[in-house]
Amino acid sequence: MTTRLNSLHDSDIAHQLHPYTNARAHEAQGPMIITKGEGAYVYDSEGRKYLEGLAGLWSVAVGFSQPRLVEAAARQMAELPYIQNFAHKAHVPGIQLAEKLVEITPEHLTKVFYTNSGSEANDTVVKFVWFMNNMLGRPEKKKFLARDKGYHGITVASGSLTGLPGNQKGFDLPAIAVVHLTCPHHYRWGTPDETEAQFTARLLQEAEETILAEGPETIAAFIGEPLMGAGGVMTPPEGYWPGIEALCRKYDILLVSDEVINGFGRTGARWGCERYGFKPDILVTSKQLTSSYQPLAAIVMSDAVYQVIADYSQELGTLGHGFTGGGHPVACAVALENIAIIEEQDLMGNAARLEDRFQSGLRTLADHPIVGQVRGAGLIAGVELVRDKTTKESFAPAGKAAAMAVKFAAEEGLIVRNIYETIGICPPLIVTEAQVDELIEKLGRALDRAAEWLAAEGMR
């Protein structure tokens, strides 16, 4: 096996189309084949060691190769490897996990529905919201409000909610009724002389004017990530989320908190909605729910939302929605053990304790000649690269500079991700002070190399 892995070439994987990657990328750069993980580190097929600065894909809270999760999966596989959740059936791990999620999410959220991914969860949210408005005799109340640069998944419905052109071009999306509002990121979308408070006021005015123009009777829900992740790690301006919540209450619009990346302490609080001060009607979680050892997502909703869905299901004789693997017993067992580790090792507290070291350490890179802004919360951050720090002019072609910085970071032994011209950073929640320092040091060297490369290419 080792010999085979060590001899792999680009041609061996040419048939595989990698997501979020140029389909011809292998012509310029071969794949990094990861063969092993241990704690906060992973290893490739050549034996090289990397600090995993993206936690897999914003998701591996407890680190790689955690034996307790392996054992939890094996125990459940041996006892009950699978049973469906249809036709009044249930299983113990699913029941216990639902009880745990109700315990640790905001107290007004009391009912749980499982899917296999965040995309499926947000797709399900769309269907449930449509379903309940049909029950309430409001068939016209079906539109969603979302934001430019927001990410909510890649199914037809969740991909429509997503506000990233790269996830929609060529796919005929959006395919459902959704209105995208201005991205709530002051650095990029504030006007030159606009304060953060003025920016917040303008965005809230835009949201209300949009609601009134579309008709409040047509707007079903507002969905957003408390801190925007895959669109570039963007923190909201102060007062934004309480203002959005107030508008939702004023116009009878459901508020959906997409916590697929934000949840389980990532922002320094248990949930992003708690960090930014709002109470959602529906909360969606995935990724760190199982540390991505198993595919699982959960929708946690208020009793008011649940009761309408339950009543309509009773009236129709069925809830005609579900997934073969939704709430899989092995995934639920792994999630329970994963949450137990997070609580026993106080990993949410670790994110809060290390926030200052992580964020202030990264902000020392803000003086770097190609860095425009460093931003984030808890143990998630974005470093945006610019050609001109004064005008905030980005490099052209778009994405090239950050991609090269990420390539150099890998050569330094650090895995991070480029999002357009932003470098996304999101280490496992088990990260230590020493590893935070290692991450910042390696990223700094990668930025130095990127600056040299950009100068040599005539891009600076």
HELIX and SHEET records of a PDB file:
HELIX    1   1 THR A    2  ASN A    6  1                                   5    
HELIX    2   2 ASP A   10  ILE A   13  5                                   4    
HELIX    3   3 ALA A   25  GLU A   27  5                                   3    
HELIX    4   4 ALA A   55  TRP A   58  1                                   4    
HELIX    5   5 PRO A   67  GLU A   79  1                                  13    
HELIX    6   6 VAL A   92  ILE A  104  1                                  13    
HELIX    7   7 GLY A  118  MET A  135  1                                  18    
HELIX    8   8 VAL A  156  LEU A  161  1                                   6    
HELIX    9   9 PRO A  165  ASN A  167  5                                   3    
HELIX   10  10 HIS A  186  TRP A  189  1                                   4    
HELIX   11  11 GLU A  196  GLU A  214  1                                  19    
HELIX   12  12 PRO A  216  THR A  218  5                                   3    
HELIX   13  13 TYR A  240  LYS A  250  1                                  11    
HELIX   14  14 GLY A  272  TYR A  276  1                                   5    
HELIX   15  15 LYS A  287  LEU A  289  5                                   3    
HELIX   16  16 ASP A  303  LEU A  316  1                                  14    
HELIX   17  17 PRO A  329  GLU A  344  1                                  16    
HELIX   18  18 LEU A  347  ARG A  363  1                                  17    
HELIX   19  19 THR A  364  ASP A  367  5                                   4    
HELIX   20  20 LYS A  400  GLU A  411  1                                  12    
HELIX   21  21 GLU A  433  ALA A  456  1                                  24    
SHEET    1   A 4 ILE A  34  GLU A  38  0                                        
SHEET    2   A 4 TYR A  41  ASP A  44 -1                                        
SHEET    3   A 4 LYS A  49  GLU A  52 -1                                        
SHEET    4   A 4 LEU A 414  ILE A 415  1                                        
SHEET    1   B 7 LEU A 109  THR A 115  0                                        
SHEET    2   B 7 ALA A 297  SER A 302 -1                                        
SHEET    3   B 7 ILE A 282  THR A 285 -1                                        
SHEET    4   B 7 LEU A 254  ASP A 258  1                                        
SHEET    5   B 7 ILE A 219  GLY A 224  1                                        
SHEET    6   B 7 LYS A 143  ARG A 147  1                                        
SHEET    7   B 7 VAL A 178  LEU A 181  1                                        
SHEET    1   C 4 VAL A 371  ALA A 377  0                                        
SHEET    2   C 4 ILE A 380  LEU A 385 -1                                        
SHEET    3   C 4 THR A 422  ILE A 425 -1                                        
SHEET    4   C 4 ARG A 417  ILE A 419 -1                                        
END                                                                             
